[in-house]
Amino acid sequence: MRTYTVKAAFFLDILKKYIPDGKQENKSSEPISQQETTEEQQEYFSMKLLSLIHEVCIGEQFEEISALDFYANMNLHPCNCKLKIKPREKIRVCYLIFLMSEKLSKQDRDKWKDRILKLLDIDDSYYKSKYKEPVSDFPSDSNQKFRQGNGTYIQIIRNIS
């Protein structure tokens, strides 16, 4: 019974954060909106997958951010906290984007990839030239270390549909 209470509280927190109830004061800073149109928000990736990736990547490839904000950013939903790449991790983030995009349909893949690159301030030409570098035949020392030990999200993404 306690598990349901914890889950209910978790989802209630999500609702409070993203659905205004009319009683909250209007904050001076507007939420960061990844939506450029009024189209319905889509869930590209499940909370299950993103929470596992969050555990592995936050503090390594990305600056600290809550699991809920990570979920919102990766699904291109509006949120108050923008996802930020840690210094010297952009190449490995490009590889993560590639792996994640492979889980999407062709129609969604290009749309999501273009929008997540824009959100993370990664130029498309940079992405195209670097996204496979961590698994290249001649990786740098840091990419080799990543591939051997810190590449846990590779298995996560490949094993979860």
C-alpha positions as CSV (number, residue, x, y, z in Angstrom):
1,M,0.0,0.0,0.0
2,R,2.9,2.4,0.8
3,T,4.2,2.0,-2.8
4,Y,0.9,3.4,-4.2
5,T,1.1,6.3,-1.8
6,V,4.6,7.2,-2.8
7,K,3.7,6.9,-6.5
8,A,0.6,9.0,-6.0
9,A,2.6,11.7,-4.2
10,F,5.2,11.6,-7.0
11,F,2.5,12.1,-9.7
12,L,0.8,14.8,-7.6
13,D,4.1,16.7,-7.5
14,I,4.3,16.4,-11.3
15,L,0.8,17.7,-11.7
16,K,1.4,20.6,-9.3
17,K,4.5,21.6,-11.2
18,Y,3.2,21.5,-14.7
19,I,-0.5,22.2,-14.4
20,P,-1.4,25.5,-12.8
21,D,-4.3,25.3,-10.3
22,G,-5.0,29.1,-10.4
23,K,-4.1,29.5,-6.8
24,Q,-0.3,29.9,-7.3
25,E,1.2,33.3,-7.7
26,N,2.5,34.1,-11.2
27,K,6.2,33.8,-11.2
28,S,8.3,36.5,-12.7
29,S,10.2,34.1,-15.0
30,E,8.2,32.3,-17.6
31,P,8.7,28.5,-18.1
32,I,11.2,27.5,-20.7
33,S,9.2,26.3,-23.7
34,Q,10.6,23.7,-26.0
35,Q,7.3,23.8,-28.0
36,E,7.4,26.1,-30.9
37,T,3.8,25.4,-31.9
38,T,0.6,24.7,-30.1
39,E,0.7,21.0,-31.0
40,E,-0.2,18.4,-28.4
41,Q,2.7,17.5,-26.2
42,Q,4.1,14.1,-27.1
43,E,5.9,11.6,-24.9
44,Y,8.9,10.4,-27.0
45,F,10.4,8.5,-24.1
46,S,8.9,6.9,-21.0
47,M,9.6,8.0,-17.5
48,K,11.0,4.5,-16.9
49,L,13.7,4.9,-19.5
50,L,14.5,8.5,-18.7
51,S,14.8,7.9,-15.0
52,L,17.4,5.3,-15.6
53,I,19.3,7.6,-18.0
54,H,18.9,10.4,-15.4
55,E,20.6,8.2,-12.8
56,V,23.6,7.6,-15.1
57,C,24.0,10.9,-16.9
58,I,23.3,13.6,-14.4
59,G,26.6,14.7,-12.9
60,E,28.4,13.0,-15.7
61,Q,27.2,14.4,-19.1
62,F,24.6,16.9,-17.8
63,E,24.6,19.5,-15.0
64,E,22.4,18.6,-11.9
65,I,18.7,18.7,-12.8
66,S,15.7,16.9,-11.2
67,A,14.3,13.7,-12.8
68,L,11.1,15.5,-13.6
69,D,12.8,18.4,-15.4
70,F,15.1,15.9,-17.2
71,Y,11.9,14.0,-18.4
72,A,10.3,17.3,-19.5
73,N,13.4,18.4,-21.4
74,M,14.0,15.1,-23.1
75,N,10.4,14.9,-24.2
76,L,10.5,18.6,-25.3
77,H,7.9,19.7,-22.8
78,P,7.8,23.1,-21.2
79,C,9.6,23.3,-17.9
80,N,11.4,25.8,-15.6
81,C,14.9,24.3,-15.7
82,K,16.9,24.0,-19.0
83,L,19.0,20.9,-19.4
84,K,22.7,21.9,-19.6
85,I,25.6,19.9,-20.9
86,K,28.7,19.7,-18.6
87,P,32.0,21.0,-20.1
88,R,33.8,18.6,-22.4
89,E,30.7,16.2,-22.6
90,K,29.1,17.4,-25.8
91,I,30.4,14.6,-27.9
92,R,29.0,11.9,-25.6
93,V,25.7,13.8,-25.4
94,C,25.6,13.7,-29.2
95,Y,26.1,9.9,-29.0
96,L,23.3,9.7,-26.4
97,I,21.0,11.7,-28.7
98,F,21.8,9.3,-31.5
99,L,21.1,6.2,-29.4
100,M,17.8,7.7,-28.1
101,S,16.7,8.8,-31.6
102,E,17.2,5.2,-32.8
103,K,14.3,4.2,-30.5
104,L,11.9,6.5,-32.3
105,S,10.0,6.1,-35.6
106,K,11.6,7.8,-38.6
107,Q,8.9,10.4,-38.6
108,D,9.5,11.3,-34.9
109,R,13.3,10.7,-35.0
110,D,14.2,13.7,-37.2
111,K,11.7,16.1,-35.5
112,W,12.9,15.1,-32.0
113,K,16.6,15.2,-32.9
114,D,16.4,18.6,-34.5
115,R,14.5,20.1,-31.5
116,I,16.7,18.5,-28.8
117,L,19.9,19.7,-30.6
118,K,18.4,23.2,-30.7
119,L,17.5,23.0,-27.0
120,L,21.0,21.9,-26.1
121,D,22.6,24.5,-28.4
122,I,24.3,21.8,-30.5
123,D,24.9,22.7,-34.2
124,D,23.6,20.1,-36.6
125,S,26.9,20.0,-38.5
126,Y,28.8,19.4,-35.2
127,Y,26.4,16.6,-34.3
128,K,26.8,14.9,-37.6
129,S,30.6,15.0,-37.4
130,K,30.9,13.9,-33.7
131,Y,28.0,11.6,-32.7
132,K,29.8,8.3,-33.4
133,E,33.2,9.4,-32.0
134,P,32.8,7.6,-28.6
135,V,32.5,4.3,-30.4
136,S,34.9,5.0,-33.3
137,D,37.9,2.7,-34.0
138,F,40.3,5.3,-32.6
139,P,38.5,6.9,-29.6
140,S,40.2,9.5,-27.4
141,D,41.3,8.5,-23.9
142,S,38.1,10.0,-22.4
143,N,35.9,8.3,-24.9
144,Q,37.6,5.0,-24.4
145,K,37.1,5.4,-20.6
146,F,33.5,6.3,-21.3
147,R,32.9,3.3,-23.5
148,Q,34.5,0.9,-20.9
149,G,32.9,2.2,-17.7
150,N,30.7,5.1,-18.0
151,G,28.7,4.0,-21.1
152,T,26.1,2.3,-18.9
153,Y,23.3,4.2,-20.7
154,I,24.2,2.4,-23.9
155,Q,22.9,-0.8,-22.4
156,I,19.9,0.9,-20.8
157,I,18.8,2.4,-24.1
158,R,19.4,-0.8,-26.1
159,N,17.6,-3.0,-23.6
160,I,14.5,-0.9,-22.9
161,S,12.0,-0.3,-25.6
